[in-house]
Amino acid sequence: MNNYYQDILDFWLGQFTSINYGNTQKFWFIKKLKFDQAVRSRFL
């Protein structure tokens, strides 16, 4: 898989080897300007 796409999946779902992999993350549901800016600068 392309590293760019893997980075996106790892960011949102956690790395496959992580204990948080696939678990619901609080940041999915909380609106924070700094977080949104960090996501934009990293992936767009």
C-alpha positions in Angstrom: 0.0 0.0 0.0 1.1 3.5 -0.8 2.9 5.1 2.3 0.7 8.2 2.1 -2.5 6.1 2.4 -1.0 4.0 5.2 -0.1 7.2 7.1 -3.7 8.3 6.9 -5.0 5.0 8.1 -2.5 4.8 10.9 -3.3 8.3 12.0 -7.1 7.7 12.2 -7.2 4.1 13.2 -3.9 3.6 15.0 -1.0 1.4 13.8 -1.8 -2.2 13.4 0.5 -3.2 16.3 -0.9 -0.5 18.6 -3.2 -1.4 21.6 -5.5 1.3 20.3 -5.8 -0.1 16.8 -9.4 0.0 15.6 -10.8 1.4 18.9 -13.0 4.4 19.0 -10.9 7.6 19.5 -12.2 10.7 21.3 -10.6 13.0 18.7 -13.0 11.6 16.1 -15.9 13.4 17.8 -14.3 16.6 19.3 -13.9 19.7 17.2 -10.6 21.5 17.9 -9.1 24.1 15.6 -5.5 23.2 16.3 -6.1 19.5 15.6 -8.0 20.3 12.4 -5.1 22.6 11.3 -2.6 19.9 12.1 -4.5 17.3 10.0 -4.8 19.7 7.1 -1.1 20.6 7.1 -0.1 16.9 7.4 -2.4 15.4 4.8 -3.6 18.1 2.4 
